[in-house]
Amino acid sequence: MEKYCQKYEQEVKKAQETVIELENEILQIRKKLEKSPNSAIYLQELKKIDLDMTITANELEHSQSALEKCLSTS
């Protein structure tokens, strides 16, 4: 059962790392948009990263929930 919980611990850690990376990317694109607010390329990049952030947040929530259940049953 412990290995099963470790799987979720790893998933949570990876998702948290991904969130940090995506937040950094968003900050960089926002800086670029300040200089060029109508850039279609930057706006498209921002939408893609926003979607990635949403997906990662859902994965993180799922992994945290599964980890909590796993820890409570072991």
Backbone as a chain_set.jsonl record, in Angstrom:
{"seq": "MEKYCQKYEQEVKKAQETVIELENEILQIRKKLEKSPNSAIYLQELKKIDLDMTITANELEHSQSALEKCLSTS", "coords": {"N": [[0.82, -1.199, 0.0], [2.043, 1.171, 0.628], [3.718, 1.809, -1.527], [1.846, 2.433, -3.377], [0.805, 4.807, -2.341], [3.088, 6.351, -2.524], [3.254, 6.734, -5.228], [1.241, 8.622, -5.691], [2.243, 10.695, -4.15], [4.503, 11.37, -5.635], [3.254, 12.216, -7.981], [1.892, 14.489, -7.056], [4.055, 16.108, -6.303], [5.339, 16.455, -8.803], [3.315, 17.773, -10.246], [3.129, 20.129, -8.771], [5.646, 21.23, -9.274], [5.379, 21.651, -12.007], [3.357, 23.581, -12.038], [4.734, 25.765, -10.945], [6.644, 26.204, -12.955], [4.94, 26.874, -15.094], [3.749, 29.185, -14.08], [5.96, 30.883, -14.104], [6.402, 31.034, -16.859], [4.051, 32.327, -17.631], [4.418, 34.827, -16.413], [6.615, 35.756, -17.89], [5.512, 35.969, -20.462], [3.519, 37.856, -20.001], [5.095, 40.098, -19.482], [6.181, 40.448, -22.015], [3.841, 41.042, -23.345], [3.242, 43.505, -22.281], [4.946, 45.169, -23.644], [4.16, 44.714, -26.21], [1.116, 44.73, -26.668], [-0.834, 43.851, -28.477], [0.023, 41.604, -29.748], [-0.519, 38.787, -31.516], [0.762, 36.363, -31.39], [1.886, 36.259, -28.793], [-0.458, 36.413, -27.293], [-1.669, 34.045, -28.06], [0.182, 32.204, -27.051], [-0.156, 32.74, -24.337], [-2.795, 31.875, -23.934], [-2.454, 29.131, -24.439], [-0.718, 28.379, -22.362], [-2.33, 29.03, -20.211], [-4.344, 27.137, -20.518], [-2.798, 24.817, -20.138], [-2.134, 25.266, -17.483], [-4.635, 25.05, -16.245], [-5.218, 22.348, -16.739], [-3.087, 21.133, -15.358], [-3.621, 22.027, -12.763], [-6.004, 20.659, -12.267], [-5.049, 18.029, -12.386], [-3.314, 18.102, -10.203], [-5.115, 18.55, -8.093], [-6.606, 16.178, -8.24], [-4.595, 14.256, -7.706], [-3.796, 15.022, -5.124], [-6.156, 14.544, -3.717], [-6.44, 11.785, -4.08], [-4.116, 10.949, -2.798], [-4.626, 11.754, -0.153], [-6.799, 10.048, 0.442], [-5.517, 7.613, 0.18], [-3.586, 7.735, 2.21], [-5.231, 7.905, 4.423], [-6.365, 5.424, 4.525], [-4.331, 3.702, 4.982]], "CA": [[0.0, 0.0, 0.0], [2.916, 2.335, 0.715], [4.173, 2.138, -2.88], [0.69, 3.044, -4.02], [0.765, 6.188, -1.852], [4.264, 7.04, -3.058], [2.916, 7.118, -6.601], [0.491, 9.874, -5.616], [3.162, 11.718, -3.637], [5.316, 11.783, -6.775], [2.383, 12.966, -8.887], [1.654, 15.798, -6.438], [5.302, 16.873, -6.409], [5.545, 16.8, -10.211], [2.312, 18.777, -10.621], [3.522, 21.386, -8.122], [6.781, 21.753, -10.038], [4.852, 22.127, -13.288], [2.64, 24.836, -11.77], [5.752, 26.812, -10.788], [7.193, 26.474, -14.291], [3.924, 27.565, -15.887], [3.619, 30.545, -13.54], [7.1, 31.645, -14.615], [6.146, 31.29, -18.274], [2.997, 33.345, -17.709], [5.039, 36.114, -16.086], [7.438, 36.172, -19.021], [4.635, 36.377, -21.566], [2.87, 39.117, -19.612], [6.086, 41.157, -19.701], [6.237, 40.656, -23.458], [2.586, 41.678, -23.752], [3.298, 44.914, -21.888], [5.654, 45.867, -24.715], [3.434, 44.503, -27.459], [-0.158, 44.207, -26.167], [-1.705, 43.293, -29.519], [0.729, 40.518, -30.418], [-1.319, 37.559, -31.592], [1.617, 35.231, -30.991], [1.958, 36.238, -27.332], [-1.792, 36.094, -26.776], [-1.877, 32.616, -28.29], [1.022, 31.509, -26.062], [-0.793, 32.908, -23.037], [-3.962, 30.972, -23.903], [-1.966, 27.754, -24.336], [-0.2, 28.168, -21.01], [-3.487, 29.065, -19.321], [-4.964, 25.817, -20.628], [-1.891, 23.887, -19.458], [-2.259, 25.522, -16.039], [-5.918, 24.475, -15.831], [-5.062, 20.889, -16.748], [-2.176, 20.779, -14.27], [-4.333, 22.256, -11.498], [-6.931, 19.534, -12.103], [-4.24, 16.847, -12.058], [-2.833, 18.281, -8.839], [-6.248, 18.336, -7.197], [-6.919, 14.743, -8.256], [-3.524, 13.527, -7.03], [-3.87, 15.331, -3.696], [-7.32, 13.845, -3.174], [-6.118, 10.357, -4.052], [-3.101, 10.754, -1.771], [-5.313, 11.85, 1.138], [-7.551, 8.81, 0.62], [-4.549, 6.529, 0.36], [-2.977, 7.87, 3.54], [-6.236, 7.663, 5.46], [-6.716, 4.001, 4.574], [-3.172, 2.864, 5.326]], "C": [[0.86, 1.258, 0.0], [3.406, 2.767, -0.667], [3.061, 2.851, -3.642], [0.588, 4.517, -3.611], [1.939, 6.992, -2.392], [4.009, 7.52, -4.486], [2.198, 8.469, -6.587], [1.344, 11.014, -5.068], [4.025, 12.264, -4.776], [4.496, 12.617, -7.763], [2.113, 14.376, -8.357], [2.895, 16.669, -6.594], [5.534, 17.334, -7.841], [4.564, 17.89, -10.652], [2.649, 20.131, -10.002], [4.69, 22.037, -8.847], [6.316, 22.339, -11.37], [4.114, 23.442, -13.116], [3.639, 25.993, -11.646], [6.342, 27.194, -12.146], [6.203, 27.274, -15.136], [3.709, 28.996, -15.394], [4.745, 31.438, -14.041], [6.91, 31.989, -16.095], [5.086, 32.373, -18.456], [3.571, 34.725, -17.42], [5.874, 36.64, -17.249], [6.574, 36.672, -20.18], [3.917, 37.681, -21.232], [3.814, 40.3, -19.784], [6.188, 41.483, -21.19], [4.984, 41.385, -23.949], [2.527, 43.149, -23.337], [3.951, 45.746, -22.99], [4.878, 45.803, -26.035], [2.062, 43.901, -27.152], [-1.069, 43.567, -27.219], [-1.059, 42.147, -30.281], [-0.097, 39.228, -30.355], [-0.517, 36.349, -31.119], [1.665, 35.121, -29.47], [0.607, 35.894, -26.712], [-2.094, 34.615, -26.939], [-1.059, 31.791, -27.292], [0.387, 31.571, -24.672], [-2.009, 31.995, -22.892], [-3.518, 29.525, -23.728], [-1.482, 27.457, -22.918], [-1.332, 28.189, -19.994], [-4.213, 27.718, -19.34], [-4.111, 24.763, -19.93], [-2.004, 24.024, -17.944], [-3.556, 24.909, -15.503], [-5.824, 22.957, -15.737], [-4.186, 20.443, -15.575], [-2.843, 20.96, -12.91], [-5.322, 21.12, -11.231], [-6.186, 18.254, -11.737], [-3.742, 16.914, -10.618], [-3.946, 18.014, -7.832], [-6.6, 16.856, -7.106], [-5.868, 13.95, -7.47], [-3.538, 13.779, -5.525], [-5.027, 14.589, -3.037], [-7.032, 12.346, -3.042], [-5.082, 10.052, -2.968], [-3.74, 10.812, -0.369], [-6.102, 10.579, 1.432], [-6.614, 7.648, 0.912], [-3.954, 6.56, 1.77], [-3.98, 7.576, 4.658], [-6.614, 6.191, 5.585], [-5.532, 3.118, 4.969], [-2.776, 2.974, 6.769]], "O": [[0.469, 2.286, -0.553], [3.497, 3.963, -0.945], [3.311, 3.751, -4.444], [0.314, 5.375, -4.45], [1.8, 8.18, -2.685], [4.489, 8.577, -4.895], [2.517, 9.353, -7.382], [1.186, 12.165, -5.475], [4.249, 13.471, -4.871], [4.987, 13.604, -8.31], [2.107, 15.341, -9.121], [2.795, 17.835, -6.975], [5.891, 18.491, -8.066], [4.949, 18.824, -11.355], [2.472, 21.166, -10.644], [4.72, 23.256, -9.015], [6.797, 23.386, -11.804], [4.23, 24.33, -13.96], [3.407, 27.075, -12.184], [6.516, 28.376, -12.443], [6.582, 28.232, -15.811], [3.51, 29.909, -16.194], [4.523, 32.605, -14.364], [7.221, 33.1, -16.527], [5.209, 33.232, -19.329], [3.244, 35.689, -18.112], [5.842, 37.833, -17.555], [6.886, 37.689, -20.8], [3.732, 38.523, -22.111], [3.388, 41.383, -20.185], [6.273, 42.649, -21.576], [5.05, 42.229, -24.843], [1.838, 43.947, -23.972], [3.556, 46.885, -23.236], [4.939, 46.718, -26.857], [1.855, 42.703, -27.348], [-1.981, 42.817, -26.871], [-1.541, 41.759, -31.345], [-0.332, 38.667, -29.285], [-1.067, 35.426, -30.518], [1.508, 34.033, -28.915], [0.541, 35.168, -25.721], [-2.702, 33.999, -26.063], [-1.55, 30.8, -26.751], [0.39, 30.59, -23.929], [-2.22, 31.408, -21.83], [-4.125, 28.774, -22.964], [-1.8, 26.412, -22.349], [-1.297, 27.443, -19.016], [-4.643, 27.223, -18.298], [-4.637, 23.912, -19.212], [-1.975, 23.033, -17.214], [-3.564, 24.317, -14.423], [-6.293, 22.356, -14.771], [-4.517, 19.482, -14.882], [-2.653, 20.144, -12.008], [-5.46, 20.671, -10.093], [-6.634, 17.489, -10.883], [-3.746, 15.913, -9.902], [-3.733, 17.327, -6.833], [-6.862, 16.342, -6.019], [-6.21, 13.082, -6.668], [-3.319, 12.858, -4.738], [-4.89, 14.069, -1.93], [-7.342, 11.728, -2.024], [-5.162, 9.022, -2.3], [-3.414, 9.997, 0.494], [-6.074, 10.084, 2.558], [-6.883, 6.813, 1.776], [-3.84, 5.527, 2.431], [-3.61, 7.059, 5.712], [-7.12, 5.759, 6.621], [-5.704, 1.933, 5.256], [-1.82, 2.327, 7.198]]}, "num_chains": 1, "name": "protein.A"}
